[in-house]
Amino acid sequence: MPVTAESLGIDRLSVAERLALIEEIWNGLPEQVEPSDLPEWQREIISRRRAEAEARPGIGRPWRDVLGDS
């Protein structure tokens, strides 16, 4: 049986409860993910984006720098 919002009872939660659940799930994710934990399509996107970034150095800004501007 697939895991769905309905099978877990999430569809019966209020918006506030769902947001709290999202935060719990988000906070429970590891800081680092092993490449083997990602589906192939995500590894392909990451590989493509990394190659684009290396081909055009200086075009973007590191995420930490962007977060530091706020």
C-alpha distance (Angstrom), angle and dihedral (degrees) to the residues before:
residue distance angle dihedral
M1 . . .
P2 3.80 . .
V3 3.77 119.7 .
T4 3.81 109.4 -110.0
A5 3.78 136.7 164.0
E6 3.78 87.6 -106.9
S7 3.80 95.7 49.8
L8 3.81 90.3 50.8
G9 3.81 93.8 43.7
I10 3.79 92.1 -117.7
D11 3.79 90.6 129.9
R12 3.81 88.1 66.6
L13 3.82 94.3 55.8
S14 3.78 122.5 99.8
V15 3.79 119.6 -113.4
A16 3.80 90.6 -102.4
E17 3.81 90.7 50.9
R18 3.81 91.7 48.6
L19 3.80 91.2 50.4
A20 3.81 90.2 49.8
L21 3.81 89.2 50.2
I22 3.81 91.3 50.1
E23 3.80 89.2 52.1
E24 3.82 91.0 49.6
I25 3.80 91.1 50.7
W26 3.82 92.9 45.1
N27 3.81 92.4 49.3
G28 3.80 89.7 49.0
L29 3.80 94.2 58.8
P30 3.81 116.8 103.8
E31 3.82 120.4 -108.0
Q32 3.80 90.7 -126.0
V33 3.78 127.9 36.4
E34 3.78 123.3 -157.5
P35 3.80 113.1 -123.9
S36 3.80 88.7 -123.5
D37 3.83 88.4 62.0
L38 3.82 91.1 62.8
P39 3.79 125.0 81.1
E40 3.79 115.6 -111.4
W41 3.83 93.0 -108.7
Q42 3.81 90.7 58.4
R43 3.82 92.3 48.1
E44 3.81 88.5 52.0
I45 3.83 92.0 52.5
I46 3.80 92.0 47.7
S47 3.79 91.2 48.2
R48 3.81 91.7 49.7
R49 3.81 93.0 47.7
R50 3.80 92.2 46.9
A51 3.82 90.2 51.5
E52 3.83 90.6 49.0
A53 3.81 91.2 49.8
E54 3.80 92.2 49.1
A55 3.82 91.6 47.5
R56 3.82 91.4 52.7
P57 3.81 107.9 35.1
G58 3.77 115.2 -172.4
I59 3.82 94.6 23.3
G60 3.79 94.0 108.5
R61 3.77 139.7 29.1
P62 3.79 128.4 -118.5
W63 3.79 112.9 -100.9
R64 3.81 90.9 -121.9
D65 3.80 89.3 58.7
V66 3.80 92.2 49.4
L67 3.81 91.1 50.1
G68 3.80 90.1 48.9
D69 3.84 91.6 58.6
S70 3.79 94.0 68.0
